Amino acid sequence: MATYANNYETNRLSLLKQTICLLLDSFGFLKDPRLPAFLSARQILSFRLAPLYGALFLTIGFQLPFWPVWLEFKGLNLQEIGIVLAAPVWVKVVFTPLIAGTADHFGKRKAPLVILAIICFGLFNIYFLVDGFWEILIVALLIGIFFSSFTPLADNLVLTLSQTHQIDYARIRLWGSITFILASVFGGQLLTGRSPDFIPVMITASLLLLVLCSLFLPEIEKSEAQPTKRGLRRLLRNKGFLGFVVMAGLVQASHAVLYSSGTLQWQSQGISDAAIGFLWAEGVFVEILLFAFAKRLFVNFSPVALLSLGAIAGLLRWVAMAFEPGLETLVVVQAFHGLTFAAAHLGAMRFIAEKVPQEVSARAQGLYSAISIGIIMGGGLFLSGFLYQEFASFAYFYMAAACLLALLIAVYLRKLKQIVLL
């Protein structure tokens, strides 16, 4: 019996070791399915970066579905909740380029991320002390100034390292999507039997984890080329960059009706809540798969080609959604999320990494976040409710039109002799 037990334990550990190796290999961390004696510098760097996205999207995964519940618990009405949720988008437009410009000026990425994470953690604790709409709104605006700048700077750090150390941005970023799913699913279980007052506790804990993960980040070396004070102006005057941010913003903004009214449409079609949950999860799962294998799938795609692929997929996706397809068709249509979001996002990140000089790359990332995500995506979300109320499912034709306009901009970008920023 002892021999059998020892053999069983040995086989169990061997199987666990092989499983771990295969998982690591599937995400590119190992060159073969055997545990190496030592990890390479590139693999160690990847392990230092991935937890940052895990902590960041743990925070977002707790906040996005559950924060409105806490706001309602604090006595805010639907209109006030909408204003509080929109506050970070408002401040993103003004402050993200300024904070990103400061990062460019000093040539650092880790230090600003640590400072931003600490400030967000500290400010979020004020929620335990405030009460009423105006106090909550002021705190939301203050947090929005710093938290809205965190993701662009984090992306810029990883993209810069991807250029200098040949790491795969997509396979680092996918851990954010994985954590978002886990946070959304298990966050509900954490809240079972607890007061909504536990929601700020969950988010505060995730922000503390974000601080710790930021401390373990590597710092990039300062570029030899000195950034100028006119970096923002250089970017805004560049036709190629402006065309890029508008095109990327249109593709992402084309999701607006789905994000704001997709569940309502599916419920009106008689689709069950369980099936609706599956459809949303399917979109994120396909997104994860695409991030995992993007390096192989899109090795020959330029940044503009990736954005165009997202726009073409969006054109097909939103036209199909306009006709209220059944569940079987929706399963197919939701798989397009891997292209309309993930491929377009990778195209945007590649554009900044490959076309923008490092000394102004954080500014470019900040402007992309402010214009594409803040102004264009924010505007799309603002209009989406009115469009769905007026046109029901036919509102998706407006989303398809956004993708068509993005494709026209792609034609313009291809005609430019040079879209690299000098």
C-alpha positions, 0 to 999 in steps of 0.5 A, a space after each residue: 500500500 505504501 508503494 502504491 501511495 508513493 507511486 500515486 503521489 509521484 504520478 500526481 505530481 508529474 501530471 501537475 508538473 506537465 499541466 503547468 508546463 503546457 499552460 505556460 507553453 501555450 502562452 509562450 513562456 516556455 520553449 518546450 514542455 519541460 520545466 527549465 532549470 532557469 527562466 530566460 530574462 524575457 520570460 522573467 520580464 513577462 512574469 513581472 508584467 502580467 500581474 499588473 494587468 491582472 490587478 488592473 482588471 480585477 479592479 475593473 471587473 469588481 467596479 464595472 458590474 457592482 459599483 452602480 449597486 453601491 451607488 444605489 445603496 447610497 441613495 443615488 437615483 439613476 440620473 445621478 448614478 449615470 453622472 458619477 459613472 461618466 465622471 472618469 470619462 470627462 476628466 480623461 479627455 483633459 488630464 490623461 494627455 497631461 499626465 502622459 506628457 509628464 511621463 514622457 518628460 521624465 522618460 519614466 514609466 514605472 515611477 508614474 504608475 506606482 504614484 498613480 496606483 498609490 494615489 488611487 488607493 488613497 483616494 478610494 478610501 475616502 468613499 468610506 467617509 463620504 455620503 450623498 451625491 455631491 461628495 461622491 461625485 467629487 471623489 469620483 472626479 478626483 479618482 478619475 484624473 489618476 485612474 484613467 491615466 493608469 491604463 495608457 501608461 501601463 500599455 505604453 510600458 509594456 509596448 515599449 518593452 515589447 519593442 526593446 525586449 521582444 516580449 509579446 504584448 498580446 499574451 501579457 494583455 490577455 491576463 487582464 481579460 482572464 482576470 476580468 471574467 474571474 472578477 465578474 463571476 466570483 465578485 457576485 459570490 463574494 457579495 452573496 449574503 453581504 451588504 453592498 457596503 462590502 463592494 468598496 472593500 473589494 475594490 480597495 483590496 484590488 487597488 492595494 494589489 495594484 500598488 504591489 504589482 506596480 512596485 515589481 515592474 521594471 523601469 524602462 531606460 530613458 530615450 536618448 532623444 529628448 522630448 520637446 515641450 511641443 510633443 502634443 502639438 506635433 502629434 495633433 498636427 500629424 495627419 497620420 496620427 489624427 487619422 489613426 485615433 479617429 479610425 480606432 475610436 470609430 471601431 471601438 465606439 461601434 460597440 456602443 449600442 451593444 454595451 448599452 442596450 444589447 442585453 435589453 434587446 436580447 431580453 425583448 427577443 425572449 432569450 434567457 438570462 443564462 443564455 445572455 450571460 453565455 453570449 457576453 462570456 463568449 465574447 470575452 473568451 474569444 478575445 482571450 483566444 485571439 490575444 493568446 495566438 495573435 502573434 502567429 495569426 497577425 504576423 503579416 498584418 500592419 497596424 492599419 490592416 488590423 484596424 481595418 479587419 476590426 472594421 470589416 468584422 464590425 460592419 458584418 456584425 452590426 448589420 446582422 444584429 440590426 435584424 435581431 438574429 436568433 440565439 444560434 446566429 448570435 453565438 456566431 455573431 458574438 465570436 466576431 468580438 475577437 476581431 471588432 475589439 481585440 484585433 482593433 485594440 492590437 492594431 492601435 497598440 501596434 501603431 503607437 509602438 511601431 509608428 511613434 518615436 519613444 520620446 513622445 509615445 506616452 503622449 501618443 498613448 494619452 491622446 489615443 485614450 483621450 480622443 478615441 476612448 474618451 471623446 469618440 467612445 464616450 460620445 457613442 455611449 452617450 448617443 447609443 441610448 437615444 438611438 436604441 430608444 428611437 430605432 430599436 435594433 435598427 440603431 445597429 445600422 449607425 454602428 455599421 456606418 461608424 465601421 464604414 467610415 473607419 474603412 474610408 479613413 483606412 484608405 486615406 491612411 494607405 494613400 499617405 506617403 508616410 505615416 511614421 511620426 518624425 
